[in-house]
Amino acid sequence: MDERFNRWLLPPLLALLFLLIVYQYVSPACPGAACPRRSPASAARRGGGPEEREEEEEAAAVPRLAAKFPFARGELCRRVRFDMRGRDVIVFLHIQKTGGTTFGRHLVRNIHLEQPCYCRAGQKKCACHRPGGDKDTWLFSRFSTGWSCGLHADWTELTSCVPAAMERRGCAGNRTLRSVPAFQMLQMRSRLSQRLPPPLSGGPASPGHPVCSNTRAGRRNFYYITMLRDPVSRYLSEWKHVQRGATWKTSLHMCDGRSPTPDELPTCYEGDDWSGVSLQEFMDCSYNLASNRQVRMLADLSLVGCYNLTFMNESERNMILLQSAKNNLKNMAFFGLTEFQRKTQYLFERTFNLKFISPFTQFNVTRASNVDIGEDVRQRIEELNFLDVQLYEYAKDLFLQRFQYSKQEEHQKNRLKRREERRLLR
């Protein structure tokens, strides 16, 4: 009786086991709509080789930037063969309240050098000599050579002063990379005297502006660098600094061989400083140099008659200043943004093939960020700094495009290296 029962029960059990096995392999992994279906393209990519997977991973690692301004490849490529043992010099244009003090300290204390800068305790300046015992310096900045061209010298002052300042330090044979020939400079001045804006691109490089090609002719090359900051934050930071007693009244403001007269550049206060000034008073002074400071510090002021406001009407003056600042910034060897410390570090290292010892720190809490202002005050500050706002928008787009270009170039180089390694293994 038991044997007949077992014979009758065994076939259904085997059939049930077979159905369970078939269901396990045929049924979907997730019932219903719990798991979304993969697209055929995604499935094909997952099933592709290592090259396809690498391209997909790199595309995710470097998201495409929605560019606002068109730039040529040569304007995005910033790789200079900086010869520290030779005659090359980095010139740091320090704009007030843009994080330049922090970046300047990085240059003298935080770069991995064959011969590090010698910094004495309690002193701001460091001796940055070239490797090999040469007493010549490779860095022209506040923390290496001091204010040799005046307190917070601008682009107009630096490009006319640095060669002579280096000669005074006993460094003969100066030149600026790809300087404009004299006859071309005369043509440029003539064109601007006719109140025409400078060309957007395609013209000769301005004095002091190294380019990616890095022509090696000549004995000394000057590589200009600077830092920029969000105009509203920078303006508020300068106000707080002036409120504490800062004046920068010893700045020379040299242009076309002379300093401005008191009528051309009046002061906003009487006495030794402007301590305790309110934000409203700071904004109400029509000749306050804090307004549009970044444009003025980067433009060639000789193109608009320096500080003589009667040289041309205000609208033309502003247009020329802004375009000149954009061109000079674009053609500089390097510029960084205070709001992007790590990206600034990465691009500097890529540009000059120099490595920092410790990473940059992003300080999101500053004196400017602690100032509580209303939307109407913010709008007023933007109106006072409307040229700086346009310059910063341009600079930020160029900066991020350069970062993306450098990252893509780095990923492509690494991908080719891995392919070569796999080829050798095969």
C-alpha positions, 0 to 999 in steps of 0.5 A: 500500500505504501509503495503504491502511494509513493509511486502515485505521489512522486510524479506530481512532486517532480513536476512541481519541482520542474515548474519551480526551476523553470519559473526561477529562470524565466520570470522577471527579477522584480515583479510588476513595475518595481524595477524599471527596464533598461534601455537597449542603449544602456544594455549595449553599453553595459555589455560593451568592452572596457573602453565603452565603460571608461567613456561612460564613466568619464562622461559622468565624472566631467559633466558638460558645461552650458557655456555662455561665451565662445572660446577657442581651444587656444584660449582654453589651453593654459599650459606654459613651459615655466622655466624656473631655472632660466629667466621666467618670472610669475607676476601676481596682480593683487586686487584688493579683497579677492583672496589675494593675500591667501593665494600669495602665501600659497605661492611662497609657502605651499609650493613643492619647489626644488629650492623652497622660498626662504621665509623668516619668522615674523616677516611677510616677505620671503626670498624666492631664489631660483634653484642652483644658487642663483639670487635672481627671483622667479616670483614678483609679488607682495610676499617676495619682492614687496610692493615694488611697483606701488601698493596694489599696482594695477595692470597698467602700472605693472606692465610698465614698471615690472621690467624696470623694477627687475633691472633695479634688483640687478636682473638685466635682460628683461622682456615681456612674452609676445609684446606688441610691436611699436607700430601696432601699439601706435595703431591701437592708440590711434584707433581708440583715440577715434573712440572705437572699441578694441578688437574682440579677438584676432589682434596682437597680444597685449604686453605682458600676456603670455599665451599657450604656445609660449614662444621661447625667444628672448631672455626673460618672460613675465607670466601675469596671474591674478585672482577675482571674486564675486563683485558683491562679496568683494565690495562688502569686504572692502567696505568692512576693511575701510570701516576698520581703517584701511585707506590704500592712500599710498597707492601710486595709480601711475598711468602714462608716466604720472599719478592722477591729480587731486581733481582727477582722483578726489578722496571720499573722506577728510582726515587720515582714514574713513573709519566707521563709515556706514555702508550707505555713505560708502555707496554714496561716494561717486568717486569711490574706487571700490566700485568696479575695482576689478575692471579698473585694475585689469584694464589698460587705463591709458586707452581711456585717458587714465583718470581724466574723465573728460577724455571721452564720454562715460558710456564709451569709457566703460565699454573700452574699460570692460573690453580691455579688462576681458582681453587682458584677463583672457590672455593672462597665463592664469587667473583663479576665482575665490569661490572655487579654491580647489579648481583654482589650485588644480588649474594653477598646477596644470598651467605651470606644472607646479604642485602645492604641498597641501590642498587649498581650503574653501572658506564659505564664512567671511566678513562679507558673508556675515553682512545682512543686506536686503535685496534693494541694497544688493541691487544697488551694489550690483548697479554700482559694480555693473562692469565688475558684474559683467567681467565676473560673469565672463571670467567665471564662464572662462574659468569653468570652461578651462577646468572642464577642458583640462579635466577632459584632457586629463581623462583622455590621457589616462584612457590612452594610457590604460589602453596601451597597458591592456595592449601590452598585457595582451 
